[in-house]
C-alpha cells in the first residue's frame, strides 16, 4: 500500500468514525437545543476553529480565494455539501424515524455516480463498483433495520431526506468539478460560514428561538463534539479525501457512518445491537472489499483471460480499482 493510499484510508476512518459519532452526540444534544439552531451553532464553532487553523497552517497562495473556480468550490462546499444537506437532514428527521432517515440518506453514495457522470470525465463506476455499492446499501438497511411499515409512510420526510442526500452528492461532485487552487482545508474553512448562514436562515424560518437553549455542561460537550470533532476535524479528513480519492470513493464513508453510530449508541447510550445489525456490519465491509478487490472487476478479468498463455500471465495495465478508466 502506497503512502497516498494509507493517508486516504486514515482520512476515511477518521471521517467515518467522527461523522458516526455525530448521531450519538446529536441525540444527546437535541435535548438542549432546537434542531436547526443546533446545526447552525455547530457550524459557527467549526467555522471559527477551522478558519483559525487554516490561516495558521496554510500559505497565503493556497488560503485566499483568487479565481472563479475557488469561489465555486467554496460555495459548493458551504451551501450544498454542508449547509443545505445538513439542514434538510435535520428537518427530514422531524417527519420520520432515524432508521428510515439513515436508509434514505445512505442513497448519497448511490446518487454520487449519477452526478459524476454528468460533470466529471474521470469518475464512473465499473461492474465491481456497482456490486460493492449495492452490498453497502443492503448492509446499511440491515444495520438500521427499520420497521417495514414505516418505510411506506412519512412521504414528506423521506422526500426532504432524499433531497438532502441528492444535495450532498451534487455538492461533492461540484467541488471536484470546480477544482481551483485552494487547499481542501482552506476551501472548507471558507465554506463553513456559508453553511452556518444557511442553517441560521432555516432556523429563523422555522421559528426557533435561542431562548429555548438550555446551556448545561452536557449541552456544551455535545456542541463541542459536533462543532470541533465531527465538524472541523471530520471535514478536514472528508474533504481532503474528496480531493485525493474522488467523489464516488469519498462518499462511501456514508456507509460506514451507521456502523459507527450503532456501536457508539451501544457503548455510550446503552442501546442494543441485534444479530441482524452484525450481519449488516459484515455486509458493508464485504461491499468495501468488493470495491477494492480486483477479482470481480469483469473487464479486467476478461482482459486477463484473453491474454493468458500456458506459460505467461498478462502483465499489462489494469483498470483502476472499482472504476473504469476513460
Residue, then its C-alpha position, 0 to 999 in steps of 0.5 A: x500500500x502506497x503512502x497516498x493510499x494509507x493517508x486516504x484510508x486514515x482520512x476515511x476512518x477518521x471521517x467515518x468514525x467522527x461523522x458516526x459519532x455525530x448521531x450519538x452526540x446529536x441525540x444527546x444534544x437535541x435535548x438542549x437545543x432546537x434542531x436547526x439552531x443546533x446545526x447552525x451553532x455547530x457550524x459557527x464553532x467549526x467555522x471559527x476553529x477551522x478558519x483559525x487553523x487554516x490561516x495558521x497552517x496554510x500559505x497565503x497562495x493556497x488560503x485566499x480565494x483568487x479565481x472563479x473556480x475557488x469561489x465555486x468550490x467554496x460555495x459548493x462546499x458551504x451551501x450544498x455539501x454542508x449547509x443545505x444537506x445538513x439542514x434538510x437532514x435535520x428537518x427530514x428527521x422531524x417527519x420520520x424515524x432515524x432508521x428510515x432517515x439513515x436508509x434514505x440518506x445512505x442513497x448519497x453514495x448511490x446518487x454520487x455516480x449519477x452526478x459524476x457522470x454528468x460533470x466529471x470525465x474521470x469518475x464512473x463506476x465499473x461492474x465491481x463498483x456497482x456490486x460493492x455499492x449495492x452490498x453497502x446499501x443492503x448492509x446499511x438497511x440491515x444495520x438500521x433495520x427499520x420497521x417495514x411499515x414505516x418505510x411506506x409512510x412519512x412521504x414528506x420526510x423521506x422526500x426532504x431526506x432524499x433531497x438532502x442526500x441528492x444535495x450532498x452528492x451534487x455538492x461533492x461532485x461540484x467541488x471536484x468539478x470546480x477544482x481551483x487552487x485552494x487547499x481542501x482545508x482552506x476551501x472548507x474553512x471558507x465554506x463553513x460560514x456559508x453553511x452556518x448562514x444557511x442553517x441560521x436562515x432555516x432556523x429563523x424560518x422555522x421559528x426557533x428561538x435561542x431562548x429555548x437553549x438550555x446551556x448545561x455542561x452536557x449541552x456544551x460537550x455535545x456542541x463541542x463534539x459536533x462543532x470541533x470533532x465531527x465538524x472541523x476535524x471530520x471535514x478536514x479528513x472528508x474533504x481532503x479525501x474528496x480531493x485525493x480519492x474522488x467523489x464516488x470513493x469519498x462518499x462511501x464513508x456514508x456507509x460506514x457512518x451507521x456502523x459507527x453510530x450503532x456501536x457508539x449508541x451501544x457503548x455510550x447510550x446503552x442501546x442494543x445491537x441485534x444479530x441482524x445489525x452484525x450481519x449488516x456490519x459484515x455486509x458493508x465491509x464485504x461491499x468495501x472489499x468488493x470495491x477494492x478487490x480486483x477479482x470481480x472487476x469483469x473487464x479486467x478479468x476478461x482482459x486477463x483471460x484473453x491474454x493468458x498463455x500456458x506459460x505467461x500471465x498478462x502483465x499489462x495495465x489494469x483498470x483502476x480499482x472499482x472504476x473504469x478508466x476513460 
